[in-house]
């Protein structure tokens, strides 16, 4: 969870022709599958795309990320570029100690990733739905690990098998003090 401090400020409401006073506010944000689902249901396009988002779309995603209750809509108008930079850093954070040594299958799959597809992966891999509230990068790492662990074992070549068996036989001979 990320906490963003919004300092008190004064805004001008063009429609009502009056000033709006915003008190200090702490926004608690969570970048999760739930947040993405809310955003995609409003904007009708995938959040996880290479297409850049407008300021309006970005602020709306921050609204979708907000788990603080009863936040006045005007508070989001006080979010500045420094806040957005902090939020983007939080979104990009892996939130896990897991790393992958090789990036297999990179670029090969052109499937558009949407919240529904991620939910499908969760169902197919028997990942419990409470994980939908995890940081999204952590959830995607779990999905990737499940996919790797569910793959059939890699078949070894004949030379690898012979080498492994020779090593096992040598270890047994040594352990049993035998010549064969």
N, C-alpha and C positions, 0 to 999 in steps of 0.2 A: 504494500500500500504506500502511496505517496501522499504527503501532506503539503499543500501549497498555501502560503499565507497571502491573503489579499488585504492590502492596507486600506484604511478608510479613505474614501475619496468622494468627490462631488461630481455628478454627471448632469448633463442638460438633456431634458426630455423634449424633443422637437414637437411631438404631438400635443403634449399638455402645456408646453411653454412654461416649464418649471424646472427647478433644480431637484435632483434626487440625491439624497445623502446615503452613502454606503458605509456601513460600519465595518470594522475589522472582521475578517472572515477567514476561517481555516477550511479549505476544501480537502476532503479525503477522497483520493482517486484510486481506482483499480482498473488496470488494463487487463481485461479478461474476455473470455468468449461471450459472456453475458453482455458486456459493453459493446462488443462488435455486433452482436445480434440486434441490439437496440438501434445502433447506427444504421446498419444495413436495411432494417425494416423501414426506416424513414427515408433514406436516400436511394434505395433500390439499386445499389451497385456494390461491388465487392470492396471491402475496406482494405484487404491485403493485396492491393494492386500497386504497380509501379507508377500509376497516375498520381500526380500530386494533388493535394486537396486545397480547396479554397479556404480562406480565413473563416468563412461561415461554417464550412464542413468541419474544420479543425475545432472551432469553438463548440460546435454541436457534439463532436466526439468527446470533448472534455465534459460536457453535460452528461453524456451517456456513461462516462467513467465515474462520475460523482456518486459516492455512496453516503455522503453527508445528506441528512434529511432537511427538507424545507429551505432550500437555497433560492433566494430571489433571483429571477432571470437577469436582473441588472448587474448582479455580481460578476457574471461572465464577461461583461463589457469592460471590466477592470483588469482582465487578464492581458498582460503585455508580452512583448517578444521574449523577455527574460524568462517569464513563466513558461511560455511555449517551449523554449529551449530546454528547460529543466524537465518538462513533461516528455518531450521527445527523447531525451537521454534515458528516462525511466522506461519508456516504451521499448527502446532498443536494448535495454539491459537483458542479458540472458537469464538471470535469476536462478542459475543452477551452476553446480561445479562440474557437470557433465560436459565433455567435449568429444568431438568425433575426429579421428585421425585422418580419414579420407572422406572426401565429399563426393561419394558415388551418386549417380543418378542426378547430378546437378544439371539443370537445363534440359534434360531429356523429356520431362513431363510438363506439358504446357497447360495442364488443367487449371482452371480458375478456382482459387481457394476462396470459399465463402464460409460463413458460420455454419450453414447446414452441412457442408462437406466435413467440417471438423467434428460436428456432432455425429455424423455417420461414422467417422473413424473411431470416435469414442465408443459407439455402440458395437462396431465390428470387433474392437479390441477389448471389449468388456471393461472399459475404463468407467468408474463410477461418475455419475453426473455432478457430484459435489466438486469435481475437478474443474467444472466450467467457471468457477470463481477464482481459480488460480491465475497467476500472471500468465498471459497467453504464451510467452516464449517457453515457460516451464512446461506448460501443457503440451506444446508442440514437440518439445524434447522428449517427454514421456511417450508420445505417439511414435516418434522416430525410434526410440529404444524398443518399444513393443514390436514394431515392424521388423527390426533387426533380429530380435530374439525369436520371432516366430518364423523366420526364414529357415528352410531346411539346411542341414549342415553341409558345408562345402565338401564336395567330393575330392578326395586326395588322389594324386597321380600314383601310378605303380611305383615309381622311384621313391616317392615320399613314404608310401606304405612299407616298402622294403627297408628303407633307412630307419623308420620308427621301430619296426619289428627287430631289426638287428640291435638297436640300442636297448630295447627291452630284454632281449636274450642275453646280451652282455651284462646287463645289470643283475639278472637272475643268476647267471653263472658266478658272478662275483659274490653275491649274497649267499649262495649255497655252496661256495667253494668247490665248484664242479668244473669239469672240462667239457661238458656237453652231454 
